[in-house]
C-alpha cells in the first residue's frame, strides 16, 4: 500500500470517516435511468459488476456466504454505479487494491467500489476506501495501517 500511495498521484487521503463520507457524497454519480429497457440494462450491468467483484474476492480472501464469510456486498441496485463491499479487516490486504481496480475498466470504467473494513461483523466500520478507475480515496488510518504493514 505504501508504494501505491507514494507512486499514484490520484490517491486522496481523508482524515476520518466523516471526511470520507463527505467526499463520497460530493463525488457520487447520480443516474436517472428511465423505467423500462434502459433501467433493466443498467440493473444487469450493475449485477455483472457485483458478480465480478464477488468472484475476485472469493478467490482472493474467501466466501461471502456462510458462517465463515469474510466479505459481504450490498446487493441492492441504487442507479449510482457504486458497489458497497464490507470486508473483515483481517482478510483485507493491500494487494487487493490493484486487483479490484483492474475490474474498473471497459463497461465498469465509471463504477466505484466502496470498501468498508470491519474488525468483526458486530462492529462499525474501522476504515474505508473508495476505488475508482481514476482515483483512490482512503481514510488516513487505513493508509497508515497498511503502509506500516508493508
Rosetta blueprint (number, residue, H / E / L):
1 X L
2 X H
3 X H
4 X H
5 X H
6 X H
7 X H
8 X L
9 X L
10 X L
11 X E
12 X E
13 X E
14 X E
15 X L
16 X L
17 X H
18 X H
19 X H
20 X H
21 X H
22 X H
23 X H
24 X H
25 X H
26 X H
27 X H
28 X L
29 X L
30 X L
31 X L
32 X L
33 X L
34 X L
35 X L
36 X L
37 X H
38 X H
39 X H
40 X H
41 X H
42 X H
43 X H
44 X H
45 X H
46 X H
47 X H
48 X H
49 X H
50 X H
51 X H
52 X H
53 X H
54 X H
55 X H
56 X H
57 X H
58 X H
59 X H
60 X H
61 X L
62 X L
63 X L
64 X L
65 X L
66 X L
67 X L
68 X L
69 X L
70 X L
71 X E
72 X E
73 X E
74 X L
75 X L
76 X L
77 X L
78 X L
79 X L
80 X L
81 X L
82 X E
83 X E
84 X E
85 X E
86 X E
87 X E
88 X E
89 X H
90 X H
91 X H
92 X L
93 X L
94 X L
95 X H
96 X H
97 X H
98 X H
99 X H
100 X H
101 X H
102 X L
103 X L
104 X L
105 X L
106 X H
107 X H
108 X H
109 X L
110 X L
111 X L
112 X E
113 X E
114 X E
115 X E
116 X E
117 X E
118 X E
119 X L
120 X L
121 X L
122 X L
123 X L
124 X L
125 X E
126 X E
127 X E
128 X E
129 X E
130 X E
131 X E
132 X L
133 X L
134 X L
135 X L
136 X E
137 X E
138 X E
139 X E
140 X H
141 X H
142 X H
143 X H
144 X H
145 X H
146 X H
147 X H
148 X H
149 X H
150 X L
